[in-house]
Every structure is written in structure tokens, then in C-alpha cells.
Amino acid sequence: MRFIAFDLETTGTVAGADAIVEIGAVRFIDGQVESIFSTLVDPKRPIPPGASAVNGISNAMVTGQPLIESLLGSFAEFCGDDVMVAHNAPFDAQFLIADIKRFEAPAPRGVIIDTLPLARKVFPGLINYKLGTLVKHLKMPSSEFHRAEADATYCGILFQQLLKRISIGGQVPKLENLIALTGKPEFKFPQIIRQPKQLELLMF
């Protein structure tokens, strides 16, 4: 199966008020990493100490990095029509959606699959369903967490493990069946058609 696992690091938890500081996206094809989109983002504001304590990203690291408005187009081009996968996908997606709408920017076109509700169904009874807990439960090799590219990679491997467990006779479920298993309606990024700015006619 071909899909892109993605993850963000942010200055806080409120989309539209807080900002993205890192994007990580990893394309998997037939179980192998095929390509990676990974970049720090200058949020044009100080990163709160609490956020830096979680992800290890400092103000010095993001100063002079690309702004989100200059990255959304290349991110959308990288993702194209591929299925998008994230752990607790609505959280990450809402930050991208806020900026896509704000800058009338291109967006990935694929369906978004959330591994969190899938993991709850496939692995009932765990103490929690954080990505780190699931990585340890599956005995996946791991080093750092809360960096976008690393977490996107873990998410992609987790998704493949989930697919193995819900496949029948080695046949991966159809996309619509995967969406049904999440218990949520189909979810995609909005596709914004940029409106040309109207020219004001000056009357003399």
C-alpha cells in the first residue's frame, strides 16, 4: 500500500492561535520508506518553554527557517493524492487546515486516516494509546519522540502493523472499510480555490 504518514510539532495546542514549528511527512510504498518531507518552520513568535521542553525545538533552531506560507505548496505537491495517515489525525490536521485557509494555499488531496481509533480497536485494554505506548507495545525500535519526522515514521510503521492485523488472507482492507473502522466520516483537507483580488476602479 502507498500512503504518507505525517506529524507536526507546534507552539501549543490551539490551531489558529498557536503555530507549526516542524512538519514531517514520510511516504511508504509496500512497507518501505520511499521519500521524506521534513522541515523546521519559523513561527514568527517565541516558542513557549513548555513546548520546547516536549519537542526539544528552541527559538534558535527555527529562526530564519521557512515560513509556513512558503511551505504549504511544496507540502501539498509532495503529498499529492496519496492517503494521509496520522496518530490523532484531527489534532495535526486542524493546524494545517487553519493555515491552508488563512493563506488560501494548496493542500494534500488524499483521504486522512487516523491510527488512534484503529489502534483502540486492534489493541484493546492498553493503559493508553499514545504513540510512544503503542511503539513500545509493538516492540518497535525507537529513539526519540516528539520530533515530526521521527513520529511520522513511527506512525507509518504502526499503520502497517495495524493493517497486518485487520487484513484477511493478506488482503488489505479497502479504503472505505478502513474509514468505517475508524468510526469517523471521511476526512480530507479543504481544497481552496484562490480568488483573484478585485481591482478597485478609481474615478477621476
C-alpha positions in Angstrom: 0.0 0.0 0.0 1.1 3.5 -0.7 0.5 6.2 1.9 2.1 9.2 3.6 2.4 9.3 7.4 2.7 12.9 8.8 3.2 14.7 12.1 3.6 18.2 13.3 5.3 20.0 16.2 3.6 23.2 17.3 4.0 26.1 19.8 0.8 24.9 21.6 -2.5 23.1 21.3 -4.8 25.7 19.8 -5.0 25.7 16.0 -5.2 29.3 14.6 -3.7 30.7 17.7 -0.6 28.5 18.1 1.8 27.9 15.2 3.5 25.0 13.5 7.3 24.7 14.1 8.0 21.5 12.3 6.5 19.3 9.6 7.4 15.7 9.0 5.9 13.5 6.3 7.1 10.1 5.2 5.9 8.3 2.1 5.7 4.5 2.4 5.3 2.2 -0.6 4.8 -1.5 0.0 6.2 -1.3 3.5 9.3 0.7 2.7 10.1 4.4 3.1 10.3 5.9 -0.4 10.7 9.6 0.3 10.6 12.2 3.1 9.4 15.8 3.5 10.9 17.2 6.7 11.5 20.8 7.7 11.5 23.2 10.7 9.2 26.2 10.4 9.7 29.7 11.7 6.5 30.5 13.6 7.5 34.2 13.8 6.8 34.1 17.6 8.6 32.8 20.7 8.2 29.1 21.4 6.9 28.7 25.0 9.3 26.9 27.3 6.7 24.2 27.9 6.5 23.3 24.2 10.3 23.3 23.9 10.5 21.0 26.9 8.3 18.5 25.0 9.8 18.6 21.5 13.3 20.0 22.1 12.9 22.7 19.4 14.3 26.0 20.5 13.8 29.5 19.2 17.4 29.5 17.8 16.6 26.4 15.8 13.6 27.9 14.0 14.9 31.5 13.5 15.4 32.0 9.8 13.7 28.8 8.8 11.0 28.9 6.1 7.6 30.4 7.0 4.6 28.2 6.8 3.0 30.1 3.9 6.1 29.3 1.8 5.9 25.6 2.7 2.3 24.7 2.2 2.5 24.5 -1.6 5.6 22.2 -1.6 4.0 20.0 1.1 0.8 19.7 -0.9 2.9 18.8 -4.0 4.8 16.2 -2.1 1.6 14.6 -0.8 -0.5 14.8 -3.9 -3.4 12.3 -3.9 -1.8 9.8 -1.5 -3.7 8.6 1.5 -2.6 10.6 4.6 -2.1 8.9 7.9 -1.5 10.4 11.4 -1.9 9.5 15.0 -4.7 11.5 16.5 -5.0 13.0 13.0 -7.6 15.7 13.8 -5.1 17.5 16.1 -2.4 17.8 13.4 -4.8 18.4 10.6 -6.5 21.3 12.3 -3.2 23.3 12.3 -2.6 22.7 8.6 -6.3 23.5 7.8 -6.1 26.8 9.7 -3.0 27.9 7.7 -4.4 26.5 4.4 -7.5 28.6 4.9 -5.6 31.7 6.1 -3.2 31.7 3.1 -5.6 30.2 0.6 -2.9 27.6 0.0 -2.9 24.3 -1.9 -3.5 21.2 0.3 -2.9 17.4 0.1 -5.8 15.8 -1.7 -5.8 12.3 -0.2 -8.2 10.9 2.5 -6.9 11.2 6.1 -6.8 8.1 8.2 -6.4 8.3 12.0 -4.4 5.4 13.5 -5.7 6.3 17.1 -9.2 4.8 16.8 -7.8 1.9 14.8 -5.3 1.1 17.5 -8.0 1.2 20.2 -9.9 -1.5 18.2 -6.9 -3.7 17.3 -5.2 -3.5 20.7 -8.0 -3.2 23.4 -7.0 -2.9 27.0 -3.8 -0.9 26.8 -3.1 1.7 29.6 -3.3 4.5 27.0 -3.0 4.9 23.2 -0.2 7.4 22.9 2.1 6.8 20.0 5.0 6.0 22.4 2.9 3.5 24.3 2.0 1.7 21.0 5.6 1.7 19.8 6.7 0.0 23.0 3.8 -2.4 22.9 4.8 -3.5 19.4 8.5 -3.6 20.4 9.3 -1.3 17.5 12.9 0.1 17.5 12.7 3.7 18.7 15.0 6.5 19.8 13.4 10.0 20.1 9.8 11.1 20.2 8.1 14.4 19.7 10.1 15.3 16.6 8.0 15.4 13.4 9.9 13.1 11.1 10.6 10.5 13.8 6.9 10.4 14.9 5.7 10.3 11.3 7.9 7.3 10.7 6.7 5.6 13.9 3.1 6.3 12.8 3.7 4.8 9.4 5.1 1.6 10.9 2.3 1.4 13.3 -0.2 1.8 10.5 1.4 -1.1 8.7 1.2 -3.2 11.8 -2.5 -2.4 12.1 -3.1 -3.3 8.5 -1.5 -6.7 9.0 -3.8 -7.4 11.9 -7.0 -6.4 10.1 -6.1 -7.9 6.7 -7.9 -11.1 5.7 -5.8 -13.6 3.7 -3.1 -11.0 3.2 -5.7 -8.7 1.5 -5.5 -5.1 2.8 -9.0 -3.7 3.6 -10.4 -1.3 1.0 -10.1 2.4 1.9 -13.8 2.8 2.6 -13.6 -0.1 5.0 -10.6 1.5 6.8 -12.5 4.7 7.2 -15.5 2.8 8.5 -13.3 1.1 11.1 -12.2 4.4 12.5 -15.8 5.2 13.3 -15.5 8.6 11.7 -16.7 10.1 8.4 -14.3 10.5 5.5 -11.9 13.4 6.3 -9.9 15.4 3.8 -8.1 18.7 3.7 -10.1 21.6 2.2 -9.3 22.4 -1.4 -9.2 26.2 -1.6 -9.7 27.9 -4.9 -7.8 31.2 -4.6 -10.0 34.1 -5.6 -8.4 36.9 -7.6 -8.2 40.2 -5.8 -10.7 42.6 -7.3 -9.1 45.8 -8.7 -10.6 49.0 -7.4 -11.7 51.4 -10.2 -10.6 54.9 -9.4 -13.0 57.5 -10.7 -11.4 60.9 -11.6 
